[in-house]
């Protein structure tokens, strides 16, 4: 069962949208996590500093939230092997989809990119099918 957390979800979504808008406004870059991460893996991008700062913020924000008394419900109801296989499949999808769900879903749709609309539709259909199969077939 998934916890319904409307306040946390709304605040988190607003902060993600704000960070994506600020990154575009100040650096002219799309907040796709895979592209940002790629720039800090050797060979380093010339823009590695802001990329590292963005990723540190993405990790530090939930830690700061917990430090001030917030609670983040988290559980992983699947075996580690399933996580590894899922991660590899997502990596393959990111490569062939020319971007990750955050880049296409948050930034690409906001820019009305047809490629991003197609990518997000593919992500969502695949996610719905996977959940259905895992919960009702397997």
N, CA, C and O atoms as CSV, one atom per row, in Angstrom:
chain,resi,resn,atom,element,x,y,z
A,1,UNK,N,N,0.838,-1.182,0.000
A,1,UNK,CA,C,0.000,0.000,0.000
A,1,UNK,C,C,0.892,1.258,0.000
A,1,UNK,O,O,1.949,1.271,0.631
A,2,UNK,N,N,0.474,2.273,-0.686
A,2,UNK,CA,C,1.221,3.518,-0.787
A,2,UNK,C,C,0.591,4.553,0.135
A,2,UNK,O,O,-0.629,4.712,0.161
A,3,UNK,N,N,1.439,5.263,0.897
A,3,UNK,CA,C,0.940,6.326,1.759
A,3,UNK,C,C,0.535,7.524,0.921
A,3,UNK,O,O,1.234,7.895,-0.022
A,4,UNK,N,N,-0.606,8.135,1.269
A,4,UNK,CA,C,-1.070,9.343,0.587
A,4,UNK,C,C,-0.558,10.534,1.384
A,4,UNK,O,O,-0.959,10.730,2.531
A,5,UNK,N,N,0.313,11.321,0.796
A,5,UNK,CA,C,0.928,12.458,1.487
A,5,UNK,C,C,0.747,13.723,0.649
A,5,UNK,O,O,1.689,14.172,-0.005
A,6,UNK,N,N,-0.455,14.299,0.665
A,6,UNK,CA,C,-0.721,15.437,-0.232
A,6,UNK,C,C,0.140,16.667,0.065
A,6,UNK,O,O,0.597,17.321,-0.873
A,7,UNK,N,N,0.375,17.002,1.331
A,7,UNK,CA,C,1.171,18.189,1.631
A,7,UNK,C,C,2.618,17.996,1.195
A,7,UNK,O,O,3.191,18.862,0.534
A,8,UNK,N,N,3.210,16.860,1.565
A,8,UNK,CA,C,4.595,16.595,1.166
A,8,UNK,C,C,4.724,16.524,-0.352
A,8,UNK,O,O,5.694,17.027,-0.919
A,9,UNK,N,N,3.762,15.910,-1.000
A,9,UNK,CA,C,3.810,15.781,-2.459
A,9,UNK,C,C,3.701,17.141,-3.140
A,9,UNK,O,O,4.435,17.429,-4.085
A,10,UNK,N,N,2.780,17.974,-2.657
A,10,UNK,CA,C,2.617,19.309,-3.235
A,10,UNK,C,C,3.871,20.155,-3.027
A,10,UNK,O,O,4.342,20.815,-3.954
A,11,UNK,N,N,4.405,20.131,-1.819
A,11,UNK,CA,C,5.614,20.904,-1.529
A,11,UNK,C,C,6.795,20.384,-2.347
A,11,UNK,O,O,7.547,21.171,-2.922
A,12,UNK,N,N,6.960,19.067,-2.400
A,12,UNK,CA,C,8.057,18.482,-3.182
A,12,UNK,C,C,7.937,18.826,-4.654
A,12,UNK,O,O,8.929,19.189,-5.285
A,13,UNK,N,N,6.745,18.719,-5.208
A,13,UNK,CA,C,6.528,19.056,-6.619
A,13,UNK,C,C,6.812,20.524,-6.901
A,13,UNK,O,O,7.400,20.868,-7.926
A,14,UNK,N,N,6.383,21.394,-5.973
A,14,UNK,CA,C,6.645,22.828,-6.149
A,14,UNK,C,C,8.142,23.121,-6.112
A,14,UNK,O,O,8.636,23.929,-6.897
A,15,UNK,N,N,8.864,22.468,-5.204
A,15,UNK,CA,C,10.308,22.684,-5.122
A,15,UNK,C,C,11.033,22.143,-6.352
A,15,UNK,O,O,11.986,22.759,-6.828
A,16,UNK,N,N,10.591,21.001,-6.866
A,16,UNK,CA,C,11.193,20.458,-8.089
A,16,UNK,C,C,10.945,21.409,-9.261
A,16,UNK,O,O,11.857,21.699,-10.036
A,17,UNK,N,N,9.712,21.888,-9.386
A,17,UNK,CA,C,9.392,22.839,-10.452
A,17,UNK,C,C,10.178,24.130,-10.327
A,17,UNK,O,O,10.664,24.666,-11.323
A,18,UNK,N,N,10.305,24.634,-9.095
A,18,UNK,CA,C,11.073,25.857,-8.872
A,18,UNK,C,C,12.545,25.652,-9.230
A,18,UNK,O,O,13.153,26.507,-9.873
A,19,UNK,N,N,13.117,24.520,-8.816
A,19,UNK,CA,C,14.531,24.277,-9.129
A,19,UNK,C,C,14.740,24.131,-10.635
A,19,UNK,O,O,15.747,24.598,-11.168
A,20,UNK,N,N,13.803,23.491,-11.319
A,20,UNK,CA,C,13.916,23.353,-12.773
A,20,UNK,C,C,13.813,24.715,-13.454
A,20,UNK,O,O,14.557,25.000,-14.393
A,21,UNK,N,N,12.892,25.557,-12.982
A,21,UNK,CA,C,12.736,26.888,-13.576
A,21,UNK,C,C,13.962,27.762,-13.314
A,21,UNK,O,O,14.407,28.493,-14.198
A,22,UNK,N,N,14.507,27.684,-12.094
A,22,UNK,CA,C,15.692,28.484,-11.771
A,22,UNK,C,C,16.919,28.012,-12.551
A,22,UNK,O,O,17.730,28.826,-12.991
A,23,UNK,N,N,17.050,26.702,-12.719
A,23,UNK,CA,C,18.182,26.191,-13.495
A,23,UNK,C,C,18.089,26.661,-14.947
A,23,UNK,O,O,19.098,27.031,-15.548
A,24,UNK,N,N,16.891,26.647,-15.502
A,24,UNK,CA,C,16.704,27.125,-16.872
A,24,UNK,C,C,16.950,28.632,-16.954
A,24,UNK,O,O,17.583,29.109,-17.896
A,25,UNK,N,N,16.451,29.381,-15.968
A,25,UNK,CA,C,16.597,30.839,-15.992
A,25,UNK,C,C,18.050,31.277,-15.830
A,25,UNK,O,O,18.499,32.187,-16.528
A,26,UNK,N,N,18.788,30.646,-14.924
A,26,UNK,CA,C,20.141,31.100,-14.619
A,26,UNK,C,C,21.235,30.416,-15.420
A,26,UNK,O,O,22.307,30.986,-15.620
A,27,UNK,N,N,20.974,29.189,-15.884
A,27,UNK,CA,C,22.018,28.463,-16.615
A,27,UNK,C,C,21.585,28.034,-18.022
A,27,UNK,O,O,22.406,27.555,-18.805
A,28,UNK,N,N,20.305,28.203,-18.341
A,28,UNK,CA,C,19.821,27.794,-19.653
A,28,UNK,C,C,19.872,26.287,-19.858
A,28,UNK,O,O,19.994,25.811,-20.987
A,29,UNK,N,N,19.777,25.538,-18.765
A,29,UNK,CA,C,19.897,24.081,-18.818
A,29,UNK,C,C,18.632,23.405,-18.327
A,29,UNK,O,O,17.884,23.957,-17.519
A,30,UNK,N,N,18.405,22.201,-18.828
A,30,UNK,CA,C,17.255,21.389,-18.447
A,30,UNK,C,C,17.613,20.557,-17.220
A,30,UNK,O,O,18.710,20.004,-17.132
A,31,UNK,N,N,16.687,20.474,-16.285
A,31,UNK,CA,C,16.924,19.746,-15.035
A,31,UNK,C,C,16.624,18.256,-15.202
A,31,UNK,O,O,15.778,17.704,-14.500
A,32,UNK,N,N,17.307,17.627,-16.114
A,32,UNK,CA,C,17.218,16.175,-16.261
A,32,UNK,C,C,18.316,15.550,-15.423
A,32,UNK,O,O,19.498,15.797,-15.663
A,33,UNK,N,N,17.943,14.752,-14.452
A,33,UNK,CA,C,18.925,14.230,-13.500
A,33,UNK,C,C,20.011,13.394,-14.179
A,33,UNK,O,O,21.171,13.446,-13.769
A,34,UNK,N,N,19.659,12.637,-15.196
A,34,UNK,CA,C,20.662,11.813,-15.866
A,34,UNK,C,C,21.697,12.680,-16.565
A,34,UNK,O,O,22.894,12.408,-16.473
A,35,UNK,N,N,21.258,13.705,-17.254
A,35,UNK,CA,C,22.193,14.609,-17.922
A,35,UNK,C,C,23.069,15.352,-16.936
A,35,UNK,O,O,24.255,15.563,-17.186
A,36,UNK,N,N,22.488,15.750,-15.813
A,36,UNK,CA,C,23.266,16.441,-14.786
A,36,UNK,C,C,24.308,15.487,-14.210
A,36,UNK,O,O,25.470,15.863,-14.048
A,37,UNK,N,N,23.907,14.270,-13.903
A,37,UNK,CA,C,24.833,13.279,-13.345
A,37,UNK,C,C,25.952,12.951,-14.325
A,37,UNK,O,O,27.106,12.803,-13.922
A,38,UNK,N,N,25.626,12.839,-15.591
A,38,UNK,CA,C,26.630,12.521,-16.606
A,38,UNK,C,C,27.750,13.560,-16.624
A,38,UNK,O,O,28.900,13.226,-16.912
A,39,UNK,N,N,27.426,14.805,-16.323
A,39,UNK,CA,C,28.430,15.873,-16.352
A,39,UNK,C,C,29.420,15.852,-15.211
A,39,UNK,O,O,30.414,16.577,-15.251
A,40,UNK,N,N,29.175,15.029,-14.175
A,40,UNK,CA,C,30.141,14.971,-13.068
A,40,UNK,C,C,30.897,13.644,-13.038
A,40,UNK,O,O,31.711,13.405,-12.146
A,41,UNK,N,N,30.624,12.793,-14.010
A,41,UNK,CA,C,31.369,11.540,-14.142
A,41,UNK,C,C,32.513,11.798,-15.114
A,41,UNK,O,O,32.288,12.349,-16.191
A,42,UNK,N,N,33.736,11.412,-14.756
A,42,UNK,CA,C,34.874,11.676,-15.660
A,42,UNK,C,C,34.645,11.123,-17.057
A,42,UNK,O,O,34.112,10.023,-17.200
A,43,UNK,N,N,35.034,11.855,-18.082
A,43,UNK,CA,C,35.683,13.162,-18.018
A,43,UNK,C,C,34.680,14.239,-17.608
A,43,UNK,O,O,33.569,14.289,-18.136
A,44,UNK,N,N,35.066,15.084,-16.682
A,44,UNK,CA,C,34.183,16.110,-16.139
A,44,UNK,C,C,33.778,17.124,-17.198
A,44,UNK,O,O,34.574,17.514,-18.052
A,45,UNK,N,N,32.530,17.536,-17.120
A,45,UNK,CA,C,32.040,18.614,-17.967
A,45,UNK,C,C,32.663,19.922,-17.474
A,45,UNK,O,O,33.048,20.035,-16.311
A,46,UNK,N,N,32.755,20.890,-18.354
A,46,UNK,CA,C,33.249,22.206,-17.929
A,46,UNK,C,C,32.270,22.856,-16.949
A,46,UNK,O,O,32.629,23.803,-16.248
A,47,UNK,N,N,31.060,22.359,-16.901
A,47,UNK,CA,C,30.021,22.886,-16.009
A,47,UNK,C,C,29.803,21.989,-14.798
A,47,UNK,O,O,28.704,21.969,-14.244
A,48,UNK,N,N,30.807,21.259,-14.380
A,48,UNK,CA,C,30.626,20.258,-13.334
A,48,UNK,C,C,30.251,20.860,-11.990
A,48,UNK,O,O,29.605,20.192,-11.183
A,49,UNK,N,N,30.637,22.103,-11.727
A,49,UNK,CA,C,30.377,22.691,-10.403
A,49,UNK,C,C,28.883,22.849,-10.130
A,49,UNK,O,O,28.409,22.426,-9.076
A,50,UNK,N,N,28.137,23.445,-11.048
A,50,UNK,CA,C,26.713,23.607,-10.793
A,50,UNK,C,C,26.008,22.264,-10.813
A,50,UNK,O,O,25.029,22.069,-10.093
A,51,UNK,N,N,26.494,21.330,-11.633
A,51,UNK,CA,C,25.903,19.992,-11.676
A,51,UNK,C,C,26.082,19.290,-10.332
A,51,UNK,O,O,25.139,18.687,-9.820
A,52,UNK,N,N,27.277,19.363,-9.761
A,52,UNK,CA,C,27.534,18.754,-8.453
A,52,UNK,C,C,26.684,19.430,-7.373
A,52,UNK,O,O,26.129,18.752,-6.508
A,53,UNK,N,N,26.581,20.760,-7.421
A,53,UNK,CA,C,25.771,21.484,-6.436
A,53,UNK,C,C,24.302,21.075,-6.530
A,53,UNK,O,O,23.642,20.911,-5.504
A,54,UNK,N,N,23.785,20.909,-7.742
A,54,UNK,CA,C,22.394,20.492,-7.941
A,54,UNK,C,C,22.167,19.113,-7.333
A,54,UNK,O,O,21.179,18.897,-6.632
A,55,UNK,N,N,23.077,18.181,-7.597
A,55,UNK,CA,C,22.936,16.823,-7.066
A,55,UNK,C,C,23.087,16.795,-5.545
A,55,UNK,O,O,22.362,16.068,-4.867
A,56,UNK,N,N,24.016,17.575,-5.007
A,56,UNK,CA,C,24.155,17.656,-3.545
A,56,UNK,C,C,22.861,18.186,-2.935
A,56,UNK,O,O,22.413,17.686,-1.903
A,57,UNK,N,N,22.268,19.176,-3.554
A,57,UNK,CA,C,20.992,19.707,-3.060
A,57,UNK,C,C,19.875,18.681,-3.114
A,57,UNK,O,O,19.035,18.628,-2.216
A,58,UNK,N,N,19.858,17.866,-4.161
A,58,UNK,CA,C,18.825,16.829,-4.290
A,58,UNK,C,C,18.948,15.779,-3.195
A,58,UNK,O,O,17.946,15.201,-2.774
A,59,UNK,N,N,20.158,15.531,-2.737
A,59,UNK,CA,C,20.378,14.572,-1.645
A,59,UNK,C,C,20.211,15.249,-0.285
A,59,UNK,O,O,19.645,14.659,0.634
A,60,UNK,N,N,20.696,16.476,-0.153
A,60,UNK,CA,C,20.674,17.173,1.136
A,60,UNK,C,C,19.270,17.616,1.548
A,60,UNK,O,O,18.966,17.657,2.740
A,61,UNK,N,N,18.417,17.946,0.593
A,61,UNK,CA,C,17.087,18.457,0.932
A,61,UNK,C,C,16.267,17.472,1.770
A,61,UNK,O,O,15.731,17.875,2.802
A,62,UNK,N,N,16.144,16.196,1.374
A,62,UNK,CA,C,15.383,15.289,2.238
A,62,UNK,C,C,16.062,15.046,3.587
A,62,UNK,O,O,15.385,14.824,4.591
A,63,UNK,N,N,17.386,15.086,3.612
A,63,UNK,CA,C,18.096,14.925,4.882
A,63,UNK,C,C,17.804,16.121,5.798
A,63,UNK,O,O,17.596,15.945,6.998
A,64,UNK,N,N,17.788,17.317,5.241
A,64,UNK,CA,C,17.459,18.515,6.019
A,64,UNK,C,C,16.019,18.456,6.517
A,64,UNK,O,O,15.738,18.845,7.650
A,65,UNK,N,N,15.108,17.973,5.680
A,65,UNK,CA,C,13.706,17.833,6.066
A,65,UNK,C,C,13.578,16.896,7.267
A,65,UNK,O,O,12.828,17.178,8.201
A,66,UNK,N,N,14.303,15.797,7.240
A,66,UNK,CA,C,14.270,14.862,8.359
A,66,UNK,C,C,14.942,15.467,9.595
A,66,UNK,O,O,14.515,15.205,10.720
A,67,UNK,N,N,15.980,16.265,9.397
A,67,UNK,CA,C,16.692,16.871,10.526
A,67,UNK,C,C,15.804,17.826,11.308
A,67,UNK,O,O,15.994,17.997,12.512
A,68,UNK,N,N,14.830,18.458,10.640
A,68,UNK,CA,C,13.921,19.376,11.337
A,68,UNK,C,C,12.646,18.688,11.796
A,68,UNK,O,O,11.671,19.350,12.152
A,69,UNK,N,N,12.652,17.353,11.789
A,69,UNK,CA,C,11.525,16.604,12.339
A,69,UNK,C,C,10.570,16.014,11.330
A,69,UNK,O,O,9.595,15.369,11.714
A,70,UNK,N,N,10.817,16.214,10.060
A,70,UNK,CA,C,9.947,15.622,9.043
A,70,UNK,C,C,10.163,14.122,8.948
A,70,UNK,O,O,11.227,13.613,9.301
A,71,UNK,N,N,9.159,13.426,8.475
A,71,UNK,CA,C,9.259,11.971,8.326
A,71,UNK,C,C,9.022,11.615,6.860
A,71,UNK,O,O,8.066,12.079,6.239
A,72,UNK,N,N,9.904,10.790,6.327
A,72,UNK,CA,C,9.759,10.318,4.957
A,72,UNK,C,C,9.552,8.813,5.018
A,72,UNK,O,O,10.475,8.058,5.323
A,73,UNK,N,N,8.328,8.387,4.725
A,73,UNK,CA,C,8.016,6.959,4.728
A,73,UNK,C,C,8.678,6.323,3.510
A,73,UNK,O,O,8.491,6.781,2.383
A,74,UNK,N,N,9.439,5.281,3.742
A,74,UNK,CA,C,10.174,4.668,2.641
A,74,UNK,C,C,10.291,3.180,2.901
A,74,UNK,O,O,10.688,2.756,3.986
A,75,UNK,N,N,9.947,2.405,1.913
A,75,UNK,CA,C,10.150,0.961,2.005
A,75,UNK,C,C,10.421,0.436,0.601
A,75,UNK,O,O,9.971,1.014,-0.388
A,76,UNK,N,N,11.148,-0.646,0.529
A,76,UNK,CA,C,11.466,-1.266,-0.759
A,76,UNK,C,C,10.915,-2.692,-0.710
A,76,UNK,O,O,11.557,-3.590,-0.165
A,77,UNK,N,N,9.728,-2.898,-1.279
A,77,UNK,CA,C,9.076,-4.202,-1.161
A,77,UNK,C,C,9.492,-5.224,-2.221
A,77,UNK,O,O,8.763,-6.181,-2.483
A,78,UNK,N,N,10.654,-5.022,-2.825
A,78,UNK,CA,C,11.126,-5.965,-3.847
A,78,UNK,C,C,12.558,-6.375,-3.522
A,78,UNK,O,O,13.268,-5.655,-2.821
A,79,UNK,N,N,12.981,-7.528,-4.030
A,79,UNK,CA,C,14.360,-7.956,-3.792
A,79,UNK,C,C,15.376,-7.059,-4.499
A,79,UNK,O,O,15.055,-6.385,-5.478
A,80,UNK,N,N,16.593,-7.066,-3.991
A,80,UNK,CA,C,17.668,-6.244,-4.555
A,80,UNK,C,C,17.873,-6.538,-6.038
A,80,UNK,O,O,18.114,-5.619,-6.821
A,81,UNK,N,N,17.782,-7.797,-6.428
A,81,UNK,CA,C,17.968,-8.146,-7.844
A,81,UNK,C,C,16.944,-7.424,-8.719
A,81,UNK,O,O,17.275,-6.969,-9.814
A,82,UNK,N,N,15.711,-7.317,-8.247
A,82,UNK,CA,C,14.689,-6.606,-9.015
A,82,UNK,C,C,15.054,-5.130,-9.167
A,82,UNK,O,O,14.823,-4.542,-10.224
A,83,UNK,N,N,15.619,-4.529,-8.126
A,83,UNK,CA,C,16.050,-3.132,-8.216
A,83,UNK,C,C,17.173,-2.963,-9.230
A,83,UNK,O,O,17.183,-2.006,-10.005
A,84,UNK,N,N,18.120,-3.899,-9.222
A,84,UNK,CA,C,19.237,-3.828,-10.162
A,84,UNK,C,C,18.739,-3.977,-11.597
A,84,UNK,O,O,19.126,-3.201,-12.471
A,85,UNK,N,N,17.887,-4.964,-11.844
A,85,UNK,CA,C,17.339,-5.173,-13.192
A,85,UNK,C,C,16.521,-3.956,-13.609
A,85,UNK,O,O,16.633,-3.496,-14.746
A,86,UNK,N,N,15.697,-3.429,-12.698
A,86,UNK,CA,C,14.912,-2.239,-13.004
A,86,UNK,C,C,15.794,-1.049,-13.331
A,86,UNK,O,O,15.504,-0.298,-14.262
A,87,UNK,N,N,16.874,-0.868,-12.571
A,87,UNK,CA,C,17.808,0.228,-12.839
A,87,UNK,C,C,18.470,0.108,-14.193
A,87,UNK,O,O,18.641,1.099,-14.903
A,88,UNK,N,N,18.845,-1.121,-14.551
A,88,UNK,CA,C,19.446,-1.328,-15.877
A,88,UNK,C,C,18.442,-1.037,-16.988
A,88,UNK,O,O,18.792,-0.431,-18.001
A,89,UNK,N,N,17.208,-1.465,-16.804
A,89,UNK,CA,C,16.178,-1.192,-17.816
A,89,UNK,C,C,15.914,0.301,-17.952
A,89,UNK,O,O,15.737,0.805,-19.061
A,90,UNK,N,N,15.888,1.004,-16.835
A,90,UNK,CA,C,15.703,2.458,-16.887
A,90,UNK,C,C,16.887,3.107,-17.601
A,90,UNK,O,O,16.698,4.021,-18.404
A,91,UNK,N,N,18.100,2.645,-17.317
A,91,UNK,CA,C,19.284,3.179,-17.991
A,91,UNK,C,C,19.227,2.985,-19.491
A,91,UNK,O,O,19.595,3.883,-20.250
A,92,UNK,N,N,18.769,1.820,-19.927
A,92,UNK,CA,C,18.614,1.558,-21.362
A,92,UNK,C,C,17.559,2.498,-21.944
A,92,UNK,O,O,17.742,3.054,-23.027
A,93,UNK,N,N,16.455,2.671,-21.214
A,93,UNK,CA,C,15.403,3.580,-21.680
A,93,UNK,C,C,15.869,5.014,-21.772
A,93,UNK,O,O,15.511,5.731,-22.706
A,94,UNK,N,N,16.671,5.439,-20.799
A,94,UNK,CA,C,17.223,6.799,-20.818
A,94,UNK,C,C,18.094,6.998,-22.049
A,94,UNK,O,O,18.047,8.045,-22.694
A,95,UNK,N,N,18.886,5.985,-22.366
A,95,UNK,CA,C,19.770,6.083,-23.536
A,95,UNK,C,C,18.951,6.196,-24.819
A,95,UNK,O,O,19.177,7.103,-25.620
A,96,UNK,N,N,18.012,5.289,-25.019
A,96,UNK,CA,C,17.235,5.293,-26.263
A,96,UNK,C,C,16.181,6.395,-26.305
A,96,UNK,O,O,15.771,6.824,-27.384
A,97,UNK,N,N,15.740,6.854,-25.130
A,97,UNK,CA,C,14.749,7.923,-25.078
A,97,UNK,C,C,15.356,9.313,-25.087
A,97,UNK,O,O,14.639,10.311,-25.018
A,98,UNK,N,N,16.690,9.378,-25.173
A,98,UNK,CA,C,17.413,10.654,-25.211
A,98,UNK,C,C,17.061,11.547,-24.024
A,98,UNK,O,O,16.893,12.757,-24.173
A,99,UNK,N,N,16.951,10.940,-22.855
A,99,UNK,CA,C,16.682,11.710,-21.647
A,99,UNK,C,C,15.933,10.885,-20.629
A,99,UNK,O,O,15.437,9.798,-20.923
A,100,UNK,N,N,15.860,11.421,-19.425
A,100,UNK,CA,C,15.239,10.700,-18.323
A,100,UNK,C,C,13.836,11.244,-18.046
A,100,UNK,O,O,13.448,12.276,-18.594
A,101,UNK,N,N,13.079,10.551,-17.198
A,101,UNK,CA,C,11.726,11.017,-16.885
A,101,UNK,C,C,11.686,12.433,-16.316
A,101,UNK,O,O,10.750,13.180,-16.601
A,102,UNK,N,N,12.678,12.813,-15.523
A,102,UNK,CA,C,12.648,14.173,-14.972
A,102,UNK,C,C,12.881,15.212,-16.065
A,102,UNK,O,O,12.211,16.244,-16.096
A,103,UNK,N,N,13.814,14.946,-16.946
A,103,UNK,CA,C,14.074,15.900,-18.028
A,103,UNK,C,C,12.896,16.034,-18.972
A,103,UNK,O,O,12.481,17.144,-19.306
A,104,UNK,N,N,12.358,14.900,-19.402
A,104,UNK,CA,C,11.209,14.938,-20.314
A,104,UNK,C,C,9.931,15.376,-19.603
A,104,UNK,O,O,9.192,16.220,-20.108
A,105,UNK,N,N,9.674,14.795,-18.420
A,105,UNK,CA,C,8.400,15.030,-17.743
A,105,UNK,C,C,8.251,16.409,-17.157
A,105,UNK,O,O,7.177,17.006,-17.239
A,106,UNK,N,N,9.303,16.922,-16.571
A,106,UNK,CA,C,9.203,18.229,-15.919
A,106,UNK,C,C,9.536,19.349,-16.891
A,106,UNK,O,O,8.784,20.313,-17.028
A,107,UNK,N,N,10.657,19.213,-17.554
A,107,UNK,CA,C,11.134,20.309,-18.399
A,107,UNK,C,C,10.640,20.212,-19.840
A,107,UNK,O,O,10.251,21.217,-20.434
A,108,UNK,N,N,10.655,19.004,-20.399
A,108,UNK,CA,C,10.266,18.844,-21.798
A,108,UNK,C,C,8.809,19.177,-22.049
A,108,UNK,O,O,8.481,19.850,-23.026
A,109,UNK,N,N,7.935,18.709,-21.176
A,109,UNK,CA,C,6.508,19.009,-21.348
A,109,UNK,C,C,6.258,20.501,-21.143
A,109,UNK,O,O,5.441,21.096,-21.846
A,110,UNK,N,N,6.959,21.108,-20.179
A,110,UNK,CA,C,6.804,22.547,-19.956
A,110,UNK,C,C,7.220,23.352,-21.184
A,110,UNK,O,O,6.698,24.440,-21.428
A,111,UNK,N,N,8.173,22.804,-21.964
A,111,UNK,CA,C,8.617,23.482,-23.197
A,111,UNK,C,C,7.781,23.051,-24.404
A,111,UNK,O,O,8.053,23.470,-25.529
A,112,UNK,N,N,6.767,22.219,-24.173
A,112,UNK,CA,C,5.874,21.703,-25.220
A,112,UNK,C,C,6.635,20.913,-26.283
A,112,UNK,O,O,6.321,20.992,-27.470
A,113,UNK,N,N,7.634,20.155,-25.847
A,113,UNK,CA,C,8.434,19.349,-26.762
A,113,UNK,C,C,7.669,18.092,-27.178
A,113,UNK,O,O,7.308,17.283,-26.324
A,114,UNK,N,N,7.417,17.918,-28.485
A,114,UNK,CA,C,6.718,16.704,-28.935
A,114,UNK,C,C,7.452,15.422,-28.537
A,114,UNK,O,O,6.818,14.428,-28.184
A,115,UNK,N,N,8.787,15.442,-28.595
A,115,UNK,CA,C,9.567,14.265,-28.203
A,115,UNK,C,C,9.338,13.934,-26.734
A,115,UNK,O,O,9.269,12.762,-26.365
A,116,UNK,N,N,9.219,14.960,-25.891
A,116,UNK,CA,C,8.992,14.723,-24.470
A,116,UNK,C,C,7.584,14.188,-24.215
A,116,UNK,O,O,7.401,13.324,-23.358
A,117,UNK,N,N,6.588,14.690,-24.948
A,117,UNK,CA,C,5.235,14.141,-24.795
A,117,UNK,C,C,5.218,12.655,-25.147
A,117,UNK,O,O,4.594,11.853,-24.453
A,118,UNK,N,N,5.903,12.296,-26.224
A,118,UNK,CA,C,5.974,10.882,-26.624
A,118,UNK,C,C,6.732,10.060,-25.584
A,118,UNK,O,O,6.318,8.949,-25.251
A,119,UNK,N,N,7.831,10.595,-25.071
A,119,UNK,CA,C,8.620,9.876,-24.066
A,119,UNK,C,C,7.823,9.670,-22.784
A,119,UNK,O,O,7.818,8.571,-22.230
A,120,UNK,N,N,7.152,10.712,-22.306
A,120,UNK,CA,C,6.374,10.589,-21.070
A,120,UNK,C,C,5.211,9.616,-21.260
A,120,UNK,O,O,4.911,8.835,-20.357
A,121,UNK,N,N,4.565,9.649,-22.402
A,121,UNK,CA,C,3.494,8.677,-22.667
A,121,UNK,C,C,4.051,7.257,-22.631
A,121,UNK,O,O,3.413,6.356,-22.087
A,122,UNK,N,N,5.221,7.054,-23.198
A,122,UNK,CA,C,5.863,5.736,-23.174
A,122,UNK,C,C,6.210,5.333,-21.749
A,122,UNK,O,O,5.973,4.188,-21.364
A,123,UNK,N,N,6.774,6.258,-20.944
A,123,UNK,CA,C,7.100,5.959,-19.547
A,123,UNK,C,C,5.843,5.529,-18.792
A,123,UNK,O,O,5.844,4.526,-18.078
A,124,UNK,N,N,4.779,6.302,-18.963
A,124,UNK,CA,C,3.558,6.049,-18.184
A,124,UNK,C,C,2.885,4.743,-18.588
A,124,UNK,O,O,2.460,3.971,-17.729
A,125,UNK,N,N,2.787,4.496,-19.869
A,125,UNK,CA,C,2.180,3.242,-20.336
A,125,UNK,C,C,2.982,2.053,-19.826
A,125,UNK,O,O,2.412,1.064,-19.366
A,126,UNK,N,N,4.300,2.150,-19.908
A,126,UNK,CA,C,5.159,1.072,-19.422
A,126,UNK,C,C,5.010,0.894,-17.916
A,126,UNK,O,O,4.964,-0.235,-17.428
A,127,UNK,N,N,4.936,1.991,-17.182
A,127,UNK,CA,C,4.763,1.905,-15.724
A,127,UNK,C,C,3.428,1.265,-15.372
A,127,UNK,O,O,3.376,0.390,-14.509
A,128,UNK,N,N,2.342,1.689,-16.030
A,128,UNK,CA,C,1.024,1.098,-15.759
A,128,UNK,C,C,1.038,-0.399,-16.056
A,128,UNK,O,O,0.543,-1.197,-15.260
A,129,UNK,N,N,1.603,-0.776,-17.195
A,129,UNK,CA,C,1.658,-2.190,-17.575
A,129,UNK,C,C,2.501,-2.997,-16.588
A,129,UNK,O,O,2.127,-4.107,-16.212
A,130,UNK,N,N,3.628,-2.443,-16.172
A,130,UNK,CA,C,4.502,-3.147,-15.232
A,130,UNK,C,C,3.803,-3.360,-13.891
A,130,UNK,O,O,3.844,-4.462,-13.344
A,131,UNK,N,N,3.162,-2.322,-13.358
A,131,UNK,CA,C,2.449,-2.456,-12.083
A,131,UNK,C,C,1.324,-3.467,-12.211
A,131,UNK,O,O,1.130,-4.287,-11.314
A,132,UNK,N,N,0.589,-3.425,-13.294
A,132,UNK,CA,C,-0.495,-4.387,-13.489
A,132,UNK,C,C,0.034,-5.810,-13.515
A,132,UNK,O,O,-0.502,-6.699,-12.852
A,133,UNK,N,N,1.093,-6.013,-14.288
A,133,UNK,CA,C,1.658,-7.364,-14.411
A,133,UNK,C,C,2.202,-7.861,-13.071
A,133,UNK,O,O,1.952,-9.001,-12.677
A,134,UNK,N,N,2.949,-6.997,-12.373
A,134,UNK,CA,C,3.552,-7.406,-11.099
A,134,UNK,C,C,2.486,-7.675,-10.036
A,134,UNK,O,O,2.605,-8.630,-9.269
A,135,UNK,N,N,1.455,-6.848,-9.986
A,135,UNK,CA,C,0.440,-6.986,-8.932
A,135,UNK,C,C,-0.658,-7.988,-9.246
A,135,UNK,O,O,-1.256,-8.559,-8.333
A,136,UNK,N,N,-0.934,-8.210,-10.538
A,136,UNK,CA,C,-2.101,-9.041,-10.870
A,136,UNK,C,C,-1.790,-10.285,-11.682
A,136,UNK,O,O,-2.631,-11.178,-11.776
A,137,UNK,N,N,-0.618,-10.368,-12.266
A,137,UNK,CA,C,-0.300,-11.523,-13.106
A,137,UNK,C,C,0.756,-12.410,-12.465
A,137,UNK,O,O,0.595,-13.628,-12.391
A,138,UNK,N,N,1.838,-11.791,-12.001
A,138,UNK,CA,C,2.962,-12.573,-11.434
A,138,UNK,C,C,2.605,-13.033,-10.030
A,138,UNK,O,O,3.406,-13.701,-9.377
